[in-house]
């Protein structure tokens, strides 16, 4: 069991990623929008100071954005995912035990040493990530995950900490807990927060001091673990092995509504292709497939949604087989006269591909197709997605998600690599 746990939290991650390759954005308000440029999903500190709320529809805050010169970007998940992966690689240099908790957060074990104080390690982590990735991070250190979250909460808000706070056996731990609102405690959702507030439990310190029996009765065993974690008792170990996927879903809202079966076929084939790539990357095969389509539920026009599920026997990880099944299902649920806004596929009943038995019929053809898909995946990994693709879908279409303000994918597309001496927005 580690003597201390550090939480490394990238600050305003999506907005910070946009700043890595565009120095003019530093000090300016920056926001990142959701798919189809609909809602705000990330904000820089400057954007937060303007009162731009998370989740706000873009069109409702356009006047504020234009008045204050806010820089607006479409989501660039390829860039964000790659920079996140690079950040996690750097963290592994500091500890053999790193849990990638989310795209912008990680827990890691630390060993207390008189030669290397924990806060010094935290500052080294912060400096290394900033130097090699360009992303500012906050580091919170304590005896447990929940206390590390508390430390990171204050490290973000206190200039004295300079982004790193070690609360391990600290005389300031109680003060930090007293200054942490109970709703900010990791694992305390809105319902528990309302319950605790009604009982006069307003801070993390108040929660830490509740009796075990009360916590178990009111908050269940999960809540009791949180209480123990606040007391410095490790109840939530590091999860060092990613859990096996239970399901794979690929679904998008269309850039524009579509009305024809042909357009829906292209969209569904595209989504199945992405789902198949995920299956093979995780070495899984699917036992069932669901295809679904929906109209825009926020529109005043006629509404319809349909779905069809198939059991896959034998199980498969091959995109061609999955596409055939998905398109067959699409034809059964499609209805003329509707404007469709969303479609998707879900793969369930997943199992490791290596555990599949040989097929009684056409096993040789199946193995040849698996080799073909392996080659296709390798080519696309080197030269970019859809370099080799199925002819069911075009590179562009009304169903494609809109990314009208997306920055170049600097680190994952050869044709979008930044050129020295060029304008930052112009790829090769």
C-alpha positions as CSV (number, residue, x, y, z in Angstrom):
1,X,0.0,0.0,0.0
2,X,1.5,3.4,-1.0
3,X,2.4,5.8,1.8
4,X,0.8,8.6,-0.2
5,X,-1.4,9.1,-3.3
6,X,-1.1,12.0,-5.7
7,X,-3.8,13.3,-7.9
8,X,-2.6,15.0,-11.0
9,X,-5.3,17.1,-12.6
10,X,-4.8,19.0,-15.8
11,X,-6.2,22.6,-15.5
12,X,-9.0,23.5,-18.0
13,X,-7.7,20.6,-20.1
14,X,-9.4,21.1,-23.5
15,X,-8.7,24.9,-23.4
16,X,-5.1,24.3,-22.3
17,X,-4.6,21.8,-25.2
18,X,-5.7,24.6,-27.7
19,X,-3.1,26.9,-26.2
20,X,-0.2,24.4,-26.6
21,X,0.2,25.2,-30.3
22,X,-1.2,28.7,-30.3
23,X,0.7,31.1,-28.0
24,X,-1.6,34.1,-28.9
25,X,-4.3,32.3,-26.8
26,X,-2.5,32.7,-23.5
27,X,-4.3,35.2,-21.3
28,X,-7.3,35.3,-23.5
29,X,-10.7,33.7,-22.8
30,X,-11.1,30.4,-24.6
31,X,-14.0,28.0,-24.8
32,X,-14.5,24.6,-26.5
33,X,-17.8,23.5,-27.9
34,X,-19.5,20.1,-28.0
35,X,-20.2,18.1,-31.2
36,X,-21.9,20.2,-33.9
37,X,-20.7,23.3,-32.1
38,X,-23.7,23.1,-29.8
39,X,-22.8,23.8,-26.1
40,X,-19.8,24.9,-24.1
41,X,-17.9,21.9,-22.7
42,X,-14.7,23.6,-21.6
43,X,-13.6,27.1,-20.5
44,X,-10.3,28.8,-19.6
45,X,-10.1,30.7,-16.3
46,X,-10.6,33.9,-18.3
47,X,-13.8,32.6,-19.8
48,X,-15.1,31.5,-16.4
49,X,-14.4,35.0,-15.1
50,X,-16.8,36.4,-17.8
51,X,-19.6,34.3,-16.4
52,X,-19.8,31.9,-19.3
53,X,-21.5,28.8,-17.8
54,X,-20.6,25.2,-18.5
55,X,-23.1,23.6,-20.8
56,X,-24.6,26.8,-22.1
57,X,-25.8,26.7,-25.7
58,X,-23.4,28.6,-28.0
59,X,-26.2,30.7,-29.6
60,X,-27.4,32.0,-26.2
61,X,-24.0,33.4,-25.2
62,X,-22.9,34.6,-28.6
63,X,-23.3,38.2,-27.7
64,X,-21.0,37.9,-24.6
65,X,-18.5,36.0,-26.7
66,X,-18.3,38.6,-29.4
67,X,-18.2,41.5,-27.0
68,X,-15.2,40.1,-25.1
69,X,-13.4,38.6,-28.0
70,X,-13.6,35.0,-26.7
71,X,-11.7,32.5,-28.7
72,X,-14.0,29.7,-29.8
73,X,-13.0,26.1,-30.8
74,X,-14.8,23.0,-31.9
75,X,-13.9,19.9,-29.9
76,X,-10.7,18.3,-31.2
77,X,-10.7,14.9,-29.5
78,X,-7.8,13.5,-31.5
79,X,-5.6,16.3,-30.2
80,X,-6.9,16.1,-26.6
81,X,-6.6,12.3,-26.5
82,X,-3.0,12.3,-27.8
83,X,-1.8,15.0,-25.4
84,X,-3.5,13.1,-22.5
85,X,-1.7,9.9,-23.5
86,X,1.6,11.8,-23.6
87,X,0.9,13.2,-20.1
88,X,0.2,9.8,-18.7
89,X,3.5,8.5,-20.2
90,X,5.4,11.2,-18.3
91,X,3.7,10.4,-15.0
92,X,4.8,6.8,-15.4
93,X,8.4,8.1,-15.1
94,X,7.7,9.1,-11.5
95,X,5.9,6.0,-10.3
96,X,5.3,2.5,-11.5
97,X,1.7,2.7,-10.2
98,X,-0.4,5.2,-12.2
99,X,-4.2,5.0,-12.5
100,X,-5.5,6.9,-15.5
101,X,-8.8,8.1,-14.0
102,X,-10.0,10.2,-16.9
103,X,-8.6,12.1,-19.9
104,X,-7.3,14.9,-17.7
105,X,-6.8,13.2,-14.3
106,X,-4.6,10.5,-12.9
107,X,-3.8,9.0,-9.4
108,X,-0.4,7.7,-8.7
109,X,1.4,6.2,-5.7
110,X,4.3,8.0,-4.1
111,X,6.9,6.9,-1.5
112,X,7.8,9.3,1.2
113,X,11.5,9.9,1.4
114,X,13.6,12.2,3.5
115,X,15.8,12.8,0.4
116,X,12.8,13.6,-1.8
117,X,9.9,15.3,0.0
118,X,6.5,14.6,-1.6
119,X,5.8,18.2,-2.4
120,X,9.2,18.4,-4.3
121,X,8.1,15.3,-6.3
122,X,4.8,17.1,-7.0
123,X,6.6,20.2,-8.3
124,X,8.9,18.1,-10.5
125,X,5.8,16.4,-12.0
126,X,4.2,19.8,-12.6
127,X,7.4,21.2,-14.2
128,X,8.0,18.1,-16.4
129,X,4.4,18.0,-17.8
130,X,4.5,21.7,-18.5
131,X,7.9,21.5,-20.2
132,X,7.3,18.5,-22.4
133,X,3.5,18.8,-23.0
134,X,2.7,22.4,-22.4
135,X,-0.2,21.6,-20.1
136,X,-0.5,23.2,-16.6
137,X,-1.4,20.7,-13.9
138,X,-2.4,20.7,-10.3
139,X,-1.0,18.1,-7.9
140,X,-2.7,17.2,-4.7
141,X,-1.0,14.7,-2.3
142,X,-2.4,12.9,0.7
143,X,-2.9,9.5,2.4
144,X,-6.0,8.5,0.3
145,X,-7.6,9.3,-3.0
146,X,-10.4,11.3,-1.4
147,X,-7.9,13.4,0.6
148,X,-5.8,13.9,-2.5
149,X,-8.9,15.3,-4.2
150,X,-9.2,17.7,-1.4
151,X,-5.6,18.7,-1.7
152,X,-6.0,19.3,-5.4
153,X,-9.1,21.3,-4.8
154,X,-7.2,23.8,-2.6
155,X,-4.1,23.7,-4.8
156,X,-6.2,25.0,-7.7
157,X,-7.6,27.9,-5.6
158,X,-4.6,29.0,-3.5
159,X,-1.8,31.0,-5.1
160,X,0.4,30.1,-2.1
161,X,0.5,26.5,-3.1
162,X,1.8,27.3,-6.7
163,X,-0.2,24.3,-7.9
164,X,1.0,21.7,-5.5
165,X,-0.3,20.8,-2.0
166,X,0.8,18.0,0.2
167,X,-1.6,17.2,3.0
168,X,0.1,13.9,4.0
169,X,0.1,13.9,7.8
170,X,-0.1,17.7,7.6
171,X,-1.1,19.9,10.5
172,X,-3.2,21.9,8.0
173,X,-5.3,18.9,7.0
174,X,-8.2,19.8,9.3
175,X,-8.2,23.4,8.1
176,X,-8.3,22.2,4.5
177,X,-11.2,19.9,5.3
178,X,-13.0,22.7,7.1
179,X,-12.7,24.9,4.1
180,X,-13.9,22.3,1.6
181,X,-17.7,22.4,1.0
182,X,-19.3,19.0,1.5
183,X,-20.6,19.1,-2.1
184,X,-17.0,19.3,-3.3
185,X,-16.0,16.0,-1.6
186,X,-15.3,13.3,-4.2
187,X,-18.2,10.9,-4.4
188,X,-20.8,13.2,-2.8
189,X,-23.4,13.8,-5.5
190,X,-26.3,16.3,-5.4
191,X,-28.7,14.0,-3.5
192,X,-26.2,13.2,-0.8
193,X,-25.1,16.8,-0.6
194,X,-28.7,17.9,0.1
195,X,-29.2,15.2,2.7
196,X,-25.9,16.1,4.5
197,X,-26.7,19.8,4.4
198,X,-30.2,19.2,5.9
199,X,-28.4,17.5,8.9
200,X,-26.0,20.4,9.3
201,X,-23.0,18.7,7.7
202,X,-21.6,21.5,5.6
203,X,-17.9,20.7,5.2
204,X,-15.6,17.8,4.5
205,X,-14.5,18.1,8.2
206,X,-18.1,17.7,9.3
207,X,-18.5,14.6,7.2
208,X,-15.2,13.2,8.4
209,X,-16.5,13.4,12.0
210,X,-19.9,11.7,11.6
211,X,-20.3,8.4,13.5
212,X,-19.8,5.2,11.4
213,X,-23.3,3.9,12.1
214,X,-24.8,7.1,10.9
215,X,-22.8,7.1,7.8
216,X,-23.6,3.5,7.0
217,X,-27.3,4.1,7.6
218,X,-27.6,7.4,5.7
219,X,-25.0,7.1,3.0
220,X,-24.7,3.2,2.6
221,X,-21.3,1.4,2.7
222,X,-20.0,3.5,-0.2
223,X,-20.6,6.7,1.9
224,X,-18.9,5.1,4.9
225,X,-15.8,4.4,2.7
226,X,-15.7,8.1,1.8
227,X,-15.8,9.0,5.6
228,X,-13.0,6.6,6.3
229,X,-11.0,8.0,3.3
230,X,-11.4,11.5,4.8
231,X,-9.9,10.1,8.0
232,X,-6.8,8.9,6.1
233,X,-7.8,5.2,5.9
234,X,-7.2,3.9,2.4
235,X,-10.4,2.2,1.2
236,X,-10.1,2.9,-2.6
237,X,-6.9,1.3,-3.9
238,X,-5.3,2.3,-7.2
239,X,-6.9,0.6,-10.2
240,X,-3.9,-0.3,-12.3
241,X,-5.6,-2.5,-14.8
242,X,-8.2,-1.0,-17.0
243,X,-11.5,-2.8,-16.7
244,X,-12.7,-4.8,-19.7
245,X,-15.3,-3.1,-21.8
246,X,-18.8,-4.3,-21.2
247,X,-20.2,-2.5,-24.3
248,X,-19.2,-0.4,-27.3
249,X,-21.4,2.4,-28.5
250,X,-20.7,4.8,-31.3
251,X,-23.4,7.4,-31.9
252,X,-23.4,11.0,-33.1
253,X,-25.8,13.8,-33.8
254,X,-25.8,14.7,-37.5
255,X,-24.4,18.1,-38.7
256,X,-27.7,18.4,-40.6
257,X,-30.9,16.4,-40.5
258,X,-31.1,13.5,-43.0
259,X,-34.2,12.1,-44.6
260,X,-33.1,9.3,-47.0
261,X,-32.2,5.7,-46.3
262,X,-29.0,6.2,-48.4
263,X,-27.7,8.9,-46.1
264,X,-28.6,6.8,-43.0
265,X,-26.8,3.8,-44.4
266,X,-23.7,5.8,-44.9
267,X,-23.8,7.1,-41.3
268,X,-24.5,3.7,-39.8
269,X,-21.7,2.1,-41.8
270,X,-19.3,4.8,-40.6
271,X,-20.3,4.2,-36.9
272,X,-20.0,0.5,-37.3
273,X,-16.5,1.0,-38.7
274,X,-15.5,3.0,-35.6
275,X,-17.1,0.4,-33.3
276,X,-15.2,-2.5,-35.1
277,X,-11.9,-0.6,-34.7
278,X,-12.5,-0.3,-30.9
279,X,-13.3,-4.0,-30.7
280,X,-10.1,-5.1,-32.4
281,X,-8.0,-2.6,-30.5
282,X,-9.3,-4.1,-27.2
283,X,-9.1,-7.6,-28.6
284,X,-12.8,-8.3,-28.1
285,X,-15.6,-9.8,-30.1
286,X,-19.3,-8.9,-30.0
287,X,-22.2,-11.2,-29.3
288,X,-25.0,-8.8,-30.1
289,X,-25.6,-5.6,-32.1
290,X,-28.2,-2.9,-31.8
291,X,-28.8,-0.2,-34.4
292,X,-30.9,2.9,-33.7
293,X,-32.1,6.1,-35.3
294,X,-33.8,9.2,-33.8
295,X,-35.3,12.4,-34.9
296,X,-34.5,15.7,-33.1
297,X,-36.4,15.5,-29.8
298,X,-36.1,19.3,-29.4
299,X,-37.8,20.0,-32.7
300,X,-41.5,20.7,-33.1
301,X,-41.7,18.3,-36.1
302,X,-42.9,14.8,-36.1
303,X,-41.0,12.5,-33.8
304,X,-39.8,8.9,-34.3
305,X,-37.1,6.7,-32.9
306,X,-36.5,3.1,-33.8
307,X,-34.0,0.3,-32.8
308,X,-33.3,-3.2,-33.7
309,X,-31.2,-5.8,-31.9
310,X,-29.5,-8.9,-33.4
311,X,-27.8,-11.8,-31.7
312,X,-24.5,-12.4,-33.4
313,X,-23.8,-16.1,-33.9
314,X,-21.0,-16.7,-34.2
315,X,-19.5,-13.8,-32.3
316,X,-17.4,-11.5,-34.5
317,X,-15.0,-8.5,-34.5
318,X,-15.0,-8.1,-38.3
319,X,-16.3,-4.8,-39.6
320,X,-17.8,-6.3,-42.8
321,X,-19.9,-8.7,-40.9
322,X,-21.1,-6.1,-38.5
323,X,-22.0,-3.7,-41.3
324,X,-24.1,-6.3,-43.0
325,X,-26.1,-6.9,-39.8
326,X,-26.4,-3.2,-38.9
327,X,-27.7,-2.2,-42.4
328,X,-30.2,-5.1,-42.3
329,X,-31.5,-3.7,-39.0
330,X,-31.6,-0.2,-40.4
331,X,-33.8,-1.1,-43.2
332,X,-36.4,-2.6,-40.8
333,X,-36.6,0.5,-38.6
334,X,-36.4,3.2,-41.3
335,X,-39.6,5.2,-41.9
336,X,-40.1,7.6,-44.7
337,X,-41.1,11.2,-44.1
338,X,-39.0,11.9,-40.9
339,X,-36.0,14.1,-40.4
340,X,-33.4,12.1,-38.6
341,X,-30.9,13.9,-36.3
342,X,-29.0,11.0,-34.7
343,X,-28.1,7.3,-35.3
344,X,-25.8,4.8,-33.7
345,X,-24.8,1.3,-33.0
346,X,-24.2,-0.6,-29.7
347,X,-22.2,-3.8,-29.5
348,X,-22.9,-5.9,-26.4
349,X,-22.1,-9.4,-24.9
350,X,-18.4,-8.8,-25.5
351,X,-15.8,-11.5,-25.0
352,X,-12.0,-11.8,-25.5
353,X,-11.5,-12.6,-29.2
354,X,-8.8,-15.1,-28.4
355,X,-11.4,-17.3,-26.6
356,X,-13.5,-17.7,-29.7
357,X,-13.7,-21.3,-31.1
358,X,-13.2,-22.1,-34.7
359,X,-16.1,-21.7,-37.0
360,X,-17.7,-24.8,-38.3
361,X,-18.3,-23.2,-41.7
362,X,-16.0,-20.9,-43.7
363,X,-13.4,-20.7,-40.9
364,X,-10.6,-20.3,-43.4
365,X,-12.4,-17.3,-45.0
366,X,-13.0,-15.8,-41.6
367,X,-9.3,-16.1,-40.7
368,X,-8.3,-14.5,-44.0
369,X,-10.7,-11.6,-43.3
370,X,-9.3,-11.1,-39.8
371,X,-5.8,-10.8,-41.3
372,X,-7.2,-8.3,-43.8
373,X,-8.7,-6.2,-41.1
374,X,-5.4,-6.3,-39.2
375,X,-3.6,-4.8,-42.2
376,X,-6.4,-2.2,-42.7
377,X,-6.1,-1.1,-39.0
378,X,-2.3,-0.9,-39.3
379,X,-2.4,1.2,-42.5
380,X,-5.0,3.6,-41.0
381,X,-2.9,3.9,-37.8
382,X,0.1,5.0,-39.8
383,X,-1.5,7.2,-42.5
384,X,-4.7,8.4,-40.8
385,X,-8.2,7.1,-40.2
386,X,-10.1,6.0,-43.3
387,X,-7.1,6.0,-45.5
388,X,-8.5,2.5,-46.3
389,X,-12.2,2.5,-45.8
390,X,-15.4,0.7,-46.9
391,X,-17.3,2.1,-49.8
392,X,-20.5,2.4,-47.8
393,X,-19.7,5.9,-46.7
394,X,-18.2,9.0,-48.2
395,X,-15.6,11.2,-46.5
396,X,-18.1,14.0,-46.3
397,X,-21.9,14.0,-45.9
398,X,-24.8,15.8,-44.3
399,X,-24.6,13.3,-41.5
400,X,-21.0,14.1,-40.5
401,X,-20.7,15.9,-37.2
402,X,-19.9,19.6,-37.7
403,X,-16.5,20.9,-36.4
404,X,-16.6,24.3,-38.0
405,X,-14.1,25.8,-35.6
406,X,-11.8,22.9,-35.0
407,X,-8.1,23.6,-34.7
408,X,-5.6,21.3,-36.7
409,X,-4.9,17.9,-35.3
410,X,-1.3,18.8,-34.9
411,X,0.0,15.6,-33.3
412,X,-2.0,12.9,-35.1
413,X,-2.3,14.0,-38.8
414,X,0.7,14.4,-41.0
415,X,-1.1,16.9,-43.2
416,X,-1.9,19.0,-40.2
417,X,1.5,19.2,-38.6
418,X,2.5,22.8,-37.7
419,X,5.1,24.3,-39.9
420,X,7.8,26.6,-38.5
421,X,7.3,30.1,-39.9
422,X,3.7,29.5,-40.9
423,X,0.6,30.9,-39.4
424,X,-0.6,28.7,-36.5
425,X,-3.9,27.9,-38.2
426,X,-2.4,26.7,-41.5
427,X,-1.5,23.0,-41.7
428,X,0.9,21.7,-44.4
